[in-house]
Amino acid sequence: MLKAAGQAHPQWYPMTAPVEFAGHGPLIIAEGEGVWITDQAGRRYVDGRGGLLNVNVGHRRPEVRAALIEQFDRIAYYPSFDGTATPVSIALAERLLELTAPEGMARVLFGSGGSDAVETALKVARQYWKLEGAAARTKFISLRNAYHGTHFGGTSLNGNAAFREAYEPLLAGCHQVETPWLYRNPFTDDPEELAAICATLLEREILNQGPDTVAAFIAEPAQGAGGYIVPPASYWRRAREVCDHYGVLMIADEVITGFGRLGDWFGCRLWGVRPDIMCLAKGLTSGYVPLGATLINQRIAEAWERADTPAAHMHGYSYSGHPLGCAAALAVIDITEREALADNAAREGARLLARLQAFKDRFPLIGDVRGKGLMICLDLVTDRASKAPASPAVARRIADLARQAGAVLRPAANYIVISPPLTLGATEGDIILAALDAAFTATAMDN
Ligand SMILES: Cc1ncc(COP(=O)(O)O)c(C=O)c1O
């Protein structure tokens, strides 16, 4: 039942103030097909959010349905605790290791989503150092503007205070360093100089903490929810060099960037870097069933597998390796490969980005247009010179107007995020552009 204006809603919505819905309620999406979604009143929109940057292969794919039904008809659930498994979880683990062979991944630990994948990575990193006889290596370093999900570990590493402050005090030993953000940084306009400065700041923080106390550096290959920030090309290579120099593990949080969103299968592949641990979720199943995975390389796996140190991995979830999630993931990976969706994301993303760059000439509200592949962000400002962020209400108004014009896009802080399914074609891309054009034109007339 729809709630009348002013009534309390039975469901609370993540990242939302309950009072915001008191007047009008949420947008209720009833159906989806391909890149299209339909609301309860029957209005169709291009899904310019791609669900939550996860519906990579599009909605209601018959191949995924068939895989889910086939698995359901065998067994829908069996755990992977205490030495049991299912054929489908083993098949997916093998497939993930094939896919990440260039990154050198060697073992897979499943969970139920991105926050689980990060939590698992942090626990693996701490236990690894204990097994290695370096128990003092417990600290983590992350980037300002990072987003690593909502468990207490990830929350402690999130680089925006807004995600942390309601839940403090947080995990001890989490420290943030400057992110290489070209648009807003106090140092330079030169991308490579910025990469060098930020890598040096990472090194200084490792030295400041004491290298023998640092377990891992964690970062997203391109930052998502904290600001949709694409680093300069050499940043990841430089950060890897710093980590190697001090023996610090590198964790790539690929929850958004994995499975093609940036125009390659994995974000760290774009930067030519092999991390020690990779966190995967979202595009892994394209959102059909919740599933996450944490992948580790041989260096880490060996610490548990040496015969002289039998150690349990005392971590896991009831739904680790859920058979339905694994079946969905295998079908989604097939589609991603067969339809070369990473290439499509690169092509359609470049086209959208170029067209949106031209919006800057017409709409002073847009301070910056940035992104890679099909993760694009419009950074709204009150004034281009100061780059002062526009209020979240402005971003929400733009998104509302764009929705009325046929595209659902995500307003987040002062950003408008464009992250459609990777199956997006030029026609639907044009609908997103036209909807944004209408929204910015109407907003310009407000003033
Ligand atoms: C980089 C990154 N890590 C972790 C998460 C958390 O994933 P989940 O919402 O599936 O728990 C997200 C979610 O957006 C993310 O973007």
The ligand as an ORCA input file, in Angstrom:
! r2SCAN-3c Opt
* xyz 0 1
  C      33.770      0.570     -3.565
  C      32.689     -0.039     -2.736
  N      33.002     -0.898     -1.760
  C      32.050     -1.475     -1.011
  C      30.722     -1.199     -1.206
  C      29.670     -1.848     -0.353
  O      28.929     -2.768     -1.108
  P      27.488     -3.280     -0.607
  O      26.576     -2.116     -0.688
  O      27.165     -4.392     -1.577
  O      27.668     -3.789      0.777
  C      30.348     -0.308     -2.216
  C      28.925      0.023     -2.444
  O      28.581      0.910     -3.163
  C      31.357      0.293     -2.996
  O      31.052      1.186     -3.947
*
